[in-house]
Amino acid sequence: MREVKITNLKNGLKLVLVRDTDVHSYHFDFYVNFGGLNQEVIIDNKKINIPCGVAHFLEHTLIEKSKYGNLVELFSKKDIKFNGLTNYQRTTYYFSTMHNFKGSIKKLLVALHDKKFKNKDISLIKEPIIEELQGKKDEKFFKLSSLVFHNMFTSLPERNVIGTLNDINNIDYDILSLCHDIFYVPSNEIIFISGNFIIDDMIKYIESIYDNLSFKSIKYELPKIEEANKVKVKEDSFKTKTNKDYTRISYKIDISKLTSFEKVKLSFYISYLIDDNFSNRSNLNLNLLKNNITVYDLDCNDSYVDKYLVFEIGTYTNKKEEFVSIITDKINDLEFNEDKFLIHKNQTIINFLLRDDTLGAFINPFIDNILTFGYYNYDKISDVEDLSFTEYKEMINKLDFSNYTINSFYKE
């Protein structure tokens, strides 16, 4: 039996709880809305600069210099899989275990909020982060993704979670402590808990932990960013160590007028669109291979940033102009096939039935619905059954593919 509850505590913390009486493991996800995006804060009408990379640096600091020592080592000794992750929007800490679940929750929440790091710890933490940065600098697809983001968005801060060497060197105790006090507060956090537990008891337990934590009340504002509905740079490239040239076309599509649930439905329709038009089985991909435009299958993916759907198509090719022309022509003449649509829809239903047997396969899309689309519900088979071929065509045809940036890397 599976039971789901979403609730807001009095302190502003959002809790998402999934009880499954058929499982023997537990999973805990803690999210704080503080990531690479946050590079400025306003306090008492004064703008305070947050160096790029602070959220990621703070994640390392809280894990490595907690009141209990290094949290990875602590949980590992108890056979608990734990880790942290920082992305553009937020920072995540998560663990899975089959024992001592409540005790582990309390230890992690106390460690993350009762900061014990000191000024002398900062230089020690910088070393491995700088090493991580040096490793990333030579990754051509990391550089390409950074270039795409820079050229696509006119006002959003750069999507560089780690920061530059100069950024890292400018991070100090004061800015880390301030950001912890500002962002690591209940009203800016969301917790997902899954496993076989009594939901009301778990809510009371989380409340009791937070009741014994102290928080500073700092009034602040985040800068209002007005992102223009256009790309900043139409075309760009860089030299790198590679055996083959690569080109990526990235579309910036405004979906702000869609409701949260419509965005969820669009995510299904986009997956069907990719499979029919750009997958390794598509006529387009086969023709590109046949005509030696490329010898590789297309890379095609979608993501969501701010109010935009980012839709990207790329491949290794030394015939850049031909490739771009073929892709842009295809975008203007997309294939819609009702028989294929029904196959996709039925396969989605089958996948839903199969993932109901695995708690993790159920939880991850649920989390994605909330964090990515702001849709506070899990995917239901009835939702998929309501998907229609007519709506599929209408939603895709309403998307504006006119804003795109073309970015490449080529041999030195």
N, C-alpha and C positions, 0 to 999 in steps of 0.2 A: 504493500500500500504506500502511495506517495501523497504527501500533504505539503502545500506551499503557502507561506505567509509572508507578506511584505508589510513592514510597520516602521513608523518613525518614533523614536524615543523622545522624551521630553527635552533632552539636551540637543536634539537636532540630528542625532545619528540615525541613518537609515539602515535597517536590517532586512535582509532577504534570507529566509530560512526554508530549507527543503528537507523534509523528513521522509526517509525511505526505510521501511521496516525490513526490507529484503537485503540490505547491504550490511557489511561488517566494518567498513572503513569510514573515516570522517575526512571532510575537506573544509579548510578555512581560508577565505580570501579577504584581505583587508585592502581597501583602496582609499587613497587620499588624493583629492583634486589639486595636485601640485606636480607639474611636469616641466618639460622643456619649453612649453608655451609661456610660462610665467617668468618674464624677464623684467617686470616692473610692478611696483605696488605704490599706492598713494596713501600716506598717513598724515593726517593734519594738513591736508592740501599740499603736501610736499612729496614729490616723486622720488622714490628710492629705487635705484638700479639694482637688479638682481643679475649677477653675472650668469651667462649661459653655462649650464652644467651644474647649478647649485642643487636642483632637485635630485639629480643622480648622485652627486657628492654626498648629500644628506642621507640618501638611502644607504650608501656604503658606511657612513659614519654611524648611523643608528644600529646597523647590523654588526659592525666590527667592534664598536666601543660602547656596547650597552652596559647596563648595570650588572648584567649576568656574564659579561664577556662577549666573545664572538658567538653570535646566535646560530650561525651555520654549524659551527663545531658543537655547540651545546645541543642542538636538536639532533645532529647526526649521531651523537653518542647514545641517543635514545631511540635510534632507528626511525626518526621522523624526517621525512623529506621536506626541507624548507628552502625557500629562496626569496629574493626580492628582484624587482624589475621596475625600471623607470622608462616611460615613453613620453611622447609629446604632450599628452593631456594629463597624465596622472602617474602616481607611484603605487606599486602593488607589493604586498608581502603575503606569502601563501605557504601553507603546509598541508600534508596529508599524513594520516596516522591511523593505526588500528587500536591504539591504547592511549590512556592518559590525555584524552582530548580536551577536557575542560581545563586541566592544569596547564596544558600547552597554550590554550587560548589566553588564559590570564597572564602567563609569562610573557607572551608576545606583546599583548596590549600594554602591559606595564613597561616593557622594554622600549617600545616605540614612543611612549608619551612621557615617561620619567627620564628625561635626557640626562646623561651623566658624562657625555664627552667633554673633554677639556681642550684648552688652546694648544697644548703640546701634542695632542693627537692629530691635529690637522695635517701637519707636514708628513706624518707617517702614512696617512690615507692618500695623500696626493700621489705618492710614488706608483702604486699599482694602477691608479686611474690614468696617469700619464702614459704608462705602458700600454694600457688598453687603447688610449687615443692613438699612439704610434702604430699599433697594429691595424686600426681602422683606416688610417690615412692611406695605406697602400691597397685597400680593397676597392676595386674599380666600380663595383655596383653600389657600394656605400657612397662613393664620390658622385656617381651618377644620380642616385636618389636625392642627395643633398642639392645637386645642381638643379634638378627638376623642381624641387620645392622652392628654391630661390627664384627660379624663373617663372613659376606659376603664380605665386602669391605676391601681391603688391604691398600689403601692410602687415601681414602676420609675421611674428618673429621667426627667425631661421629655425628649421627643424634639425637642430644639433643638440641632442640630449646630453652628450658628454661635454661639449664646449671645446674651445680652442686651448692651446697651451697657455696663452695669455689669460684666458678666462679662468682656467684652473688655478693659475698662480695668484690670481686676484681674489680667490675665495678664502675667506678668513672665518674665525670663530664667530665674530659678531653677526655676519650675514647669515650663517648657518643657524645660529641660535634664534635670530629674528624670524627667519622663515619657518622654523619649527614652531615657534610661538604663534605665528599667524595661521599657518595652514594645517597643522596637526591638531585640529580641534574637532569635536564630534559633528558639528554642523557641516563640516567639509569632508566627511568620511562616509563610506558605505561598506558594510560587511556582508559577505555571503557565507552561509554555513550550511553544510549538507551532511547527512548521515542519519543514523537511527537514534533519535533523541526526542524528548518531549518538548515541543515547540515553546509552550508557555514557560516551562522551567528554564529553557535556554535564554529566553528574553530576560527573565528575572536575573539570571546569572550575569549576562552582559551588563545589565543595568547596575548590578552591584559592583562590578569591576570599575565602571566609569564613575560611580559615586565616590570611589576612593582615590580617584585621580584628580589632580588640580590642573587648571588651564588658565592662561592669561587671556584677558578680554581686550584685544587690540582692535580698535575700529579701523578698518582699511577699505580701500576701493581698488578694484582692478581697472586698468585703463580700458576705455571703450575703443575697440578696433573696428573700423569700417573697411571691410575688404571689398575692393572693386570687382565687378563682374567681368574681369578681363585678365589676361596673363601679362606678366611684367616684361618677359623677353620671349620672343617668338621662336628663336632658334639659337642653339649654343652647342659647344663641343669642347673636348679636352683630349690631350695626348696622354697615353698611359702604357704600361707594360701589358700588352695583349697580343695574341696571335691573330685575332680577327676583329674587325670593326663592328660596332654595335649601335643601333639606333632605337630610340624609344619615343613614341608619340603619346603625350599625356593630355587628356581632356579634362577641363575644369567645368563642372556642370552644377549650376545652382539648383538645389532641391529644397530650398527653404519654405516653399509654399506647400510642401507635402506634410501631412500629419505624421506622427510617430509610427502609426500602424502602416500607413502608405509607404513609408521608407522601408519597413520590414518587408512588405510585399515586393517592393522594387528590388530588394536584394535577391529575392528568388528569381524575379524576371531577368535581372542582369546575369545571373548564373546560367539561365536558359539561353539568353542571347549569346553569351560567350561560347557555349557549347555548340550552338548551331552555326555560328558565323566565324569563329576564330580558333576552335579547338583543332587538335591534330587530325580529326576526322572531317573537318570542314572542307568544302570545295576551295575556299580561299587558300588555306594552308597547303593543300595538295598542289594547287597551281603555282604557288610561290616556289615550292620545291621543284616542280617539273620545269619551271622556267629559269632555274638557278638564281633566283633572287636571294635565296637563302638555302642552306643545307640543314637548317634546324627548324623545329617546330616553333610556333609563335609563343611568346610569353604574354599572357593577358591576365590582368587582375584589376580589382576595384577596391577602393578604400574610401574613407570618409574623413574630411577635415573641415572643421567649422561648419558652414552651411553647404558645403560642396561635396558632390560625388566626384572622386578622381578615378577616371577610367583610362587604363594604360595598355598599350600594345607595343611590343618590341621584339627584336630578333637580331642575331648576328647577320650582317649583310655588308657587302662592299658596293652595293647598288642602292645607295641611300635614297636618291631622288625617285627612282622607280618604286621602291618600297613605300615611301611616304605617299606617293600618288595613288598607288593601289589601295592602301589602307583608307585614305580620306575618301576615295570613290566608294569604297565598301560601306563606310559609315553613312554615306548618303543613299545607300541602296541596300539596307539590311534585309536579311532573309527572315520571313516569318512563315512557319509551317505548322499547321494545326495538329497534324498527326504526331510530329516531333514534340510539340508542346504537351500533348496528352501523355506521351511516354515520359517526359521529364516530370510531369506532375505525379504520375503513378509511382515513379522511382522515388520522388521526394516522400510520398506517403509511406512507401516501404522502408525508407531510411528512418523515418520517424518511429515506425513500429519497432525496428531493430534497436534504435538508440534508447527506447523506453526500458530496455533490459539493462542498460548501463547508466549509472547515475552521472558519471562524468560527461558522457555524450549528451545527456539531458541538460546538465548545468551550464556547460560552456556556451551554447547558443542563447540560453536564458540570460547569462551575464552580458553577452554581446547585445542582446535586445535592449537592455537597460542602459549600458554605458555608451553604446554607439548611436542608438536611435531614440533613447529616452522613452522606450516602450516598456512599461512595467508589467509585462506578462510573458509567459513562455509560449513557444510555438505549439499550436494545436493542430491535430489532423483536420479538424473542421475548417481551420483557416486555409489550409492547402486545398481542401476540396472546393472552397469558394473561389480559388484563383480561376480566372477565365482567360481564354485566348483573346477575346475582344479587349479586355482590360490590359492584358500584356502588350498588345500592339499599341494601344492608346497611350499607356504610360511611357513606353520607349520612344514613341514618335513625338512626344511632348518634350523630351530631353533636348537641350540646346548643346549641340556638339561643335559650335562655332568657335569656342575659345580653347585653344590648345597650344602646347609648346613642344618643340621637337629638339631632343637632346641626344648627343652621341659621344662615344669615345672611340679613338682610333689609335693605331700603332704609332709609337714614337719614331 
